Amino acid sequence: MLVLGIETSCDETGVALYDTRLGLLDHVLHSQVDMHCDYGGVVPELASRDHIRRVLPLIKQVFEQTHTSLEAVDAIAYTQGPGLAGALLTGASISSALTFARNIPVLNIHHLEGHLLSPLLSDPAPDFPFVALLVSGGHTQLMQVDGIGQYQLLGETVDDAAGEAFDKTAKLLGLGYPGGKLLAQLATQGQAGRFELPRPMLNSKDLNFSFSGLKTAAALLIRKQETNAQTRADIASAFEDAITDVLVKKSVTALKTTGLQQLVVAGGVGANSCLRQKLLHHLAETGATVFFPELEFCTDNGAMIALAGALRLQQLNEELPGSDGRFTVKARWNLEDL
């Protein structure tokens, strides 16, 4: 079966085609980074308007690149939430209109489920069950994934998400938007060990995270130091080292707690090379295996939504009714409520 995936939850418009027999056929993505850069963050109204401009041309583009058409599509999957309400409405309304016109099923996908399953797009791919570390600008969670729709929360951040802490600290260092990527680049020029920052909740007896205090400690350090180029790089290095130490320690503990031997890393922070290197090193010592999505699938994308929709379709193993044209979005949506 051929599934069209549409992602419009925040500041990327993603469209993809996934075939349940052949796998991912193609995906296209438009990022709004340049548009939001002048504002230092995502402006929801601008994001929504840009999705409206981009989504239909991107759908047309992916059809042209795969030499197929809407008439060949068996179902459409779209991101129902969580995310920016206006942005979500773009994908929801277009998906519902197209499925209603074709009388084919529409699949409402949880954005985080798409991220959790994105490593399944790679080869080799993990088998169920596994532990997932979901790290992005809005979420930092450890989940036990037993199958499609079978997700158990093991731990999460009690304040700032990892990506949010990266972005806020980058702003304190005078870096642009998106800050997390720029901070990671600056950290490669830093002198390791010059500064020491705290590792919040590193030795707590649970699997929760806290990064607000780390951000505050970085802010105080920046205020005390003469902010020349090298010092800024050294602080960036110390910050990245601290936050990745916590993510790695909690992930290793989650594997021990569950008795599982597979870790999946998903979300934008999953592209961080320091985090990847540390996880590969530490898990090699324990005999566990870590799976990362391809870099192009770490950020929001249509491929993960098309995949999640295809897997949901296969799981149902029955013919779904065509769309009735009605739709809703969920700006807030707990993954465990699936």
N, C-alpha and C positions, 0 to 999 in steps of 0.2 A: 504494500500500500504506500502511496505517496502522500507525505504530510508537508504542508507549508507552515513554517514557523515565523511568528512576528513578535519582536521584542521592542517595547517602547516604554519601559518603566522609568527611565530617568533621562540621561543625556546621550544615549546612543540609540540609533535606529537600526535594528538588525532584522534581516530577512534570510531565510534558508529553506532549502528543500531536502527532506530526508526520506529515503526509500527504505522500507523495512527489510528489503532483501539485499539491496546494494549498498546501504549505508548513506552517509552524507554525500549528496550530489554537488552542492555548492552553497556558499553563503556570501552575503554582501553586508557591509556595515558602514554607516556614516556616523562619525563622532562629532559632537558639538563642542569639543574642547576649545577650539579657536573662538567660537562665539561667546562662550562664558568666561574666557580668560580675562577680558577687560573688567569683569565684575568680581573676580576672585572666587567664584563659586557658581553653582547652578542657579539660574533664574527660572523658576517653574513655568511662568507664562511664556517666556521665550522658548523654553524646551518644548512645550506643547505645540506651539505654532510651527516650530521647525520639524517636528515629527509629522505634522500634517503635510508639509511641503515635500518631505522626503520619502514617505513610506510607499506610495503608489509607484513612483519611478524606480525604487529599489525592487519592488515586486516584479515589475516589468523587466528589470535588468537580470534578476536571477532566472526568470523564465527564458530570456534570450540566451543566457550563458549555458543553460542546460538543454536548450532546444526543446522546451516543453511549453505547456500552457496551463491556464487555470482549469481547463476542461479535463486535464489529466489528474488533477489533485483529488484525493479521496477524503481529506479532512484538513482543517486548519487549526493550528494551535497558537494561542496568543498568551501573553503575560497578563494575568488578571490582577496580580498584586504580589507583594507589596511594592509601593513606589509612589511617584507623584501622581495624584489623581488625574490631573489634566492630561499628562503624558500617557497614562494607562488607558484613558478613554479613547485616544487615537487608535491604538492597536485593537481595542475591544470593538469599537464601532465598525472599523473597516473589516475585521475578521467576521463579525456577525453579518454584515451586509453581503460579503462575498459568499459566505456559506448559505445564507438565506436564498440568494439568487441561484446558487447551484444545487440547493437542497442536499447538502452534505453536512456531516457532523462538525461541530466546533468544540475544541478542547480548551478548557480554562486551566492554565498552568501557573503554579506558584513559582515566582522568580527564583527563590532559593533552591527549590527542587531542581530547577534547570542547572544551577551552579553545582549542586551536589552530584548530579549525574554527568556533568560535562567531561570528566576523565574517561567515560565510556566511549567517547568519540576517538580516543587514541588507541594505539596498538603498541604494546599490550595494554589491555584494559583490566581493571580489578573485577573480581567476582564478589558476589554478595556472600556473607556480610562483610562490612568494613567500617572503620571509624573515619569520619570526615571532619577535617578542619576547614571551616568556612570562614575566610578572612577577607573582608572588603571594607569599603568606606562606611557602610552602615551596619555591618554585622560581624561579630566574632563569636563563633559557636563551635562546640565539639558535638557531633552527632554520631549515634550508632545507626548505621543504615543496614537493615536486614533484607530489604527488597524494595520494589517500587511502592511508594506510599507508606513504607514501614520505617518511620524515623523516630528515634528516641533522643531527646536532648540530654546530653551529659554535662554540659557546662556552657556558660556564656558570659559575656562581659557585663559587669554591673554598672558601667558608665560608658566612657568612650570606646568605640570600636577601634581596632588596630589601624585601619585605614584612616579613620577620622583623626586619630592621634598623630599619624604620619603627616597628614595635611595641615593640621594646626601647628605642629612644630616647624614644618617647612615655612609656614607664614611668619613665624617668629624669627626664622633665620633670613627672612627677606626674599624667599624664593617665590616663584610665580605659581600659577595653577595649571594642571593639577600638581599639588605639592609633593605627594608621596613619591612619585617617580623621580622628581627633581632632587628630593632629599637623598634617595638611594644612589643617584648618580654622584652627588656631592660627597657622600660617605666613602666612595671608592678612592677619593683623594685624601681622606683623613688619616691621621696617625692613630692607629689602634692603641688603646690603653692610656692615652693622655688624660682623658676624663672618665670618671666612673659615675654612672647613673643607676638609680634603684631598679630592682626587678620586682614590681608589685605582685603580691600573692604568689610568688614563685614557689614557696614552700607551704602554701595553704593546704588544708586537708580535703579540698574539693577541686573541681575542674573549672571553676569560674576564673574570669580575668578582670583586671582593672588597669586602665591605662591613663586615667585622668591625672593621677599623682605623678606619673612619669612625665607627662607633658608639662606639669607645673614645675617639676625639678629641672627640666630642660629650660624652661622659661627663666628660672632664677639663675641658672648657670650662664645663659646668654646675657642676662642683665649685668652679671658680675665681670664678664670678660670683655677684653678689647676685641671687637668683632671684625678682625681682619679676615682675609680669605681663608687662611690656613686654620685659624681657630674655628671658623664656621664649619669647615670640613671635618675637623676633629670632633666637634659637638655632634654633627650629623652621624659620624661613625659610632660615637658612644650611644646615641639614641637608637640607631638601628640595631646595634649589638644587644642592647638591653631588651628591646621589644621582641626580637627574634629568639633570644634565650628563653623568654617566658613562653612563647608559642611552641617552641620545641619541647621544653620540659613538660608542659601540660599535655601535649600530643603523645609523648612517650608514656606518660602516666595513664592516659586514657586507654592506650593499647594494653597496658598491664592490667588495668582494672577490668576491662571487658574480656581479656584473654584472646583478642583478635590479633592477626598478624599483617593486616593491610591497612594502610593509612592513605586516604585520598585528600588532597589539598585543592581547594577551589576558591574562587573569588579573586578580585584584583590584586590583593597583596600576595596571592600565590605566585605571582610573576617575579617577586623579589628574589634576586639571585642569592643574597646572603641567607635568607630563610631556606631556600632550596638546598644549598650546600650543607647547612647545619643539619637539616633533616636527613639527608642522604648519609651523612657521616654517623649520626647518632643511631639511626635505625639499622645501619649495617652492623653495628655492634650488637644489636639485640636480635638480629635475624629476621626482622620485619621488613616489609616492602612498602615503599611510598610511591604513589602515583600522582603525577601532576598533569593537568590539562595542557595542551599546546598553548603557547603564549597568546595566540589569537583568540583562544577560548577562555582566558582568565577574566577579561572584562566582559561586560554585558554583550550578548550576541544572539542572533536568531537561531544559530545551529543548536544551542543547548535547549531552546524552547521546542524546536522541531523534534529533536531527539526525545525529550520528555513526553511530548505528545504522541510520538510513535510508540514508545514503550507503554504508555497508558492505553493506547488503542489495542496493542497486542495483549495486554493484561486482561482487558475486558473480554476478549475472544468472542465477541458477539457484535452484531450489526447495530450501530448507533443510529438513532433517528436523525434526520436532517435538522438544521438550525431553524428555530422559530423566529429569529431576528431579534430576540430580547437579549440584553447583556447587562452586566454589572461589573464594577471594579472594586478592589479591596486595597485601599491605600495602606492599611495595616492588616496583617494576616499572619497568624502564628502557624509555622510549618507543621507543628504537631496536630493542628486542627484538620489536616487533610483527611 
